[in-house]
Amino acid sequence: MSLKGIELQIAIPKTFEAGKVAEQKQQQSQLNSDQANALTERQTLKNRETVLETTEYAKMDSNKKKGDDSHHQEERERNKEEEKKTVHPYKGSFVDFTG
């Protein structure tokens, strides 16, 4: 099969374009692979630094803190109730917003 001059003028530039496209695809796949590796590495570092499981002692300690917090919260609620019950000697309970 022989090619004529005009056919070569079209065929040769197209082979260069096809080569460029193939190279770009190869580079893109390499970039995707590198990004996936970097993401995996960051994820493993993050997993190393975070606590995945807690021990019994940590759970008991958190329960103790929750108990202390609930005690303080009950105290605050009692104080609020006492403040509501007390009546100030010279302050009224009506606020005039009609300005």
trRosetta pair geometry for C-beta under 8 A, 3 or more apart (Angstrom, degrees):
i j d omega theta_ij theta_ji phi_ij phi_ji
3 7 4.6 -130 -167 90 92 125
3 8 5.3 109 132 -59 125 87
3 11 6.7 -63 -151 14 148 154
4 7 4.8 93 54 9 75 106
4 8 7.2 -140 95 -7 38 88
5 8 5.8 -56 -150 33 31 111
5 9 6.7 35 152 -25 64 101
6 9 5.6 -47 -154 26 37 115
6 10 7.1 25 152 -9 64 103
7 10 6.0 -62 -157 40 36 104
7 11 5.8 27 153 -19 72 117
8 11 5.6 -58 -128 43 33 108
8 12 5.8 31 175 -22 71 108
9 12 7.1 -45 -133 29 16 104
9 13 7.7 7 166 -2 48 108
10 13 7.0 -72 -162 41 28 100
10 14 6.5 20 154 -16 65 118
11 14 5.8 -67 -152 39 30 111
11 15 6.5 31 156 -23 68 104
12 15 5.9 -52 -150 29 32 110
12 16 7.0 31 153 -16 63 102
13 16 5.6 -54 -154 35 39 112
13 17 6.4 39 150 -19 69 104
14 17 5.5 -51 -147 37 37 113
14 18 6.2 39 153 -21 67 104
15 18 5.6 -50 -144 37 33 112
15 19 6.4 38 153 -22 63 104
16 19 5.6 -53 -150 34 32 113
16 20 6.5 33 152 -20 64 103
17 20 5.7 -52 -150 34 33 112
17 21 6.4 32 153 -18 66 105
18 21 5.7 -52 -147 36 32 111
18 22 6.3 34 153 -20 65 106
19 22 5.7 -55 -147 37 30 111
19 23 6.3 30 154 -18 65 107
20 23 5.7 -57 -149 37 30 111
20 24 6.3 31 154 -20 65 106
21 24 5.7 -54 -148 36 31 112
21 25 6.5 32 153 -19 64 104
22 25 5.8 -54 -151 34 31 111
22 26 6.5 31 152 -19 64 106
23 26 5.7 -55 -149 36 32 112
23 27 6.3 30 154 -16 66 106
24 27 5.7 -55 -145 39 32 109
24 28 6.2 35 154 -22 65 106
25 28 5.6 -53 -146 35 31 113
25 29 6.4 29 156 -17 64 104
26 29 5.9 -54 -149 35 30 108
26 30 6.5 31 151 -18 63 106
27 30 5.5 -54 -149 37 34 113
27 31 6.3 37 152 -21 67 104
28 31 5.6 -51 -147 35 32 112
28 32 6.4 35 153 -20 64 104
29 32 5.6 -49 -147 35 34 114
29 33 6.4 37 152 -20 63 105
30 33 5.7 -54 -150 36 31 113
30 34 6.4 32 152 -19 65 105
31 34 5.7 -54 -147 36 32 111
31 35 6.3 30 155 -18 66 106
32 35 5.8 -56 -147 37 30 110
32 36 6.3 31 154 -19 64 107
33 36 5.8 -55 -148 36 30 111
33 37 6.4 31 153 -18 64 106
34 37 5.7 -55 -149 36 31 112
34 38 6.4 30 154 -18 65 106
35 38 5.7 -53 -146 37 33 111
35 39 6.3 34 154 -19 65 106
36 39 5.7 -53 -146 37 30 112
36 40 6.3 32 154 -19 63 106
37 40 5.7 -55 -148 37 30 112
37 41 6.3 31 154 -20 64 106
38 41 5.7 -54 -148 36 31 112
38 42 6.4 31 154 -18 65 104
39 42 5.8 -53 -147 36 31 110
39 43 6.3 32 153 -20 64 107
40 43 5.6 -55 -148 36 31 113
40 44 6.4 30 155 -18 65 104
41 44 5.9 -54 -148 35 31 108
41 45 6.5 31 153 -17 64 105
42 45 5.7 -55 -150 37 32 111
42 46 6.3 34 152 -20 66 106
43 46 5.6 -53 -148 36 32 113
43 47 6.3 32 153 -19 65 106
44 47 5.6 -53 -145 37 33 112
44 48 6.5 39 153 -24 64 102
45 48 5.7 -51 -151 30 33 114
45 49 6.6 20 156 -12 64 109
46 49 6.0 -66 -151 40 31 104
46 50 6.2 15 159 -11 69 113
47 50 6.2 -60 -134 41 30 101
47 52 7.2 22 -163 -61 83 121
51 54 6.7 58 150 -77 125 71
54 58 4.4 -116 -173 83 103 133
54 59 5.8 120 121 -53 123 84
55 58 5.0 99 54 6 74 101
55 59 7.2 -136 99 -3 42 88
56 59 5.7 -60 -155 37 34 112
56 60 6.3 32 152 -19 69 105
57 60 5.7 -51 -147 36 33 110
57 61 6.3 35 153 -20 65 105
58 61 5.6 -52 -147 36 32 113
58 62 6.4 31 154 -18 65 104
59 62 5.8 -54 -148 36 31 108
59 63 6.5 33 152 -20 64 104
60 63 5.6 -53 -150 35 34 112
60 64 6.5 37 151 -22 65 103
61 64 5.7 -51 -152 32 33 113
61 65 6.6 32 151 -17 64 104
62 65 5.6 -51 -150 36 36 112
62 66 6.4 40 151 -22 65 103
63 66 5.6 -51 -149 34 34 114
63 67 6.5 39 151 -22 64 102
64 67 5.6 -52 -154 32 33 114
64 68 6.7 32 150 -17 64 103
65 68 5.6 -53 -151 35 36 111
65 69 6.3 37 151 -20 67 105
66 69 5.6 -53 -147 37 33 113
66 70 6.3 33 154 -20 66 104
67 70 5.8 -53 -147 34 30 109
67 71 6.5 34 151 -22 62 104
68 71 5.6 -53 -152 32 33 114
68 72 6.5 30 152 -15 66 104
69 72 5.7 -55 -149 38 34 109
69 73 6.2 35 152 -22 66 108
70 73 5.4 -52 -144 37 34 115
70 74 6.4 39 154 -23 65 101
71 74 5.9 -52 -152 32 29 111
71 75 6.7 32 149 -19 61 104
72 75 5.5 -52 -152 34 35 115
72 76 6.5 36 151 -20 66 103
73 76 5.6 -50 -149 34 34 113
73 77 6.5 36 152 -19 64 104
74 77 5.7 -54 -150 35 33 112
74 78 6.5 34 152 -19 65 104
75 78 5.7 -55 -151 35 32 111
75 79 6.4 31 152 -19 66 105
76 79 5.7 -54 -149 35 32 112
76 80 6.4 34 153 -20 65 104
77 80 5.7 -52 -149 34 33 112
77 81 6.5 33 153 -19 65 104
78 81 5.7 -55 -150 36 32 112
78 82 6.4 32 152 -19 66 106
79 82 5.7 -55 -149 37 32 112
79 83 6.4 34 153 -21 66 104
80 83 5.7 -53 -149 34 32 112
80 84 6.5 33 152 -20 64 104
81 84 5.7 -54 -152 34 33 112
81 85 6.5 30 152 -19 65 107
82 85 5.7 -56 -148 36 33 111
82 86 6.5 31 157 -22 67 104
83 86 6.1 -53 -145 30 31 108
88 91 3.9 11 93 40 139 105
96 99 7.6 146 128 -50 86 57
